[in-house]
């Protein structure tokens, strides 16, 4: 079996998600891993939207700088 067909549950909704579709969100502070979540595409989209709303104030930067979210 290929890794792309391996299914593990989404940490948010519990639905099985293939490795090819899953996204892993890691929160690290000073190189220490605080939290890791495996998310299906729908839950990942919700996570990004919630992150932008809560952490970014929902607005684009006005000082000309770029806002960046890094997820691997």
Order of alpha helices (4+ residues) and beta strands (2+ residues): beta-beta-beta-beta-alpha
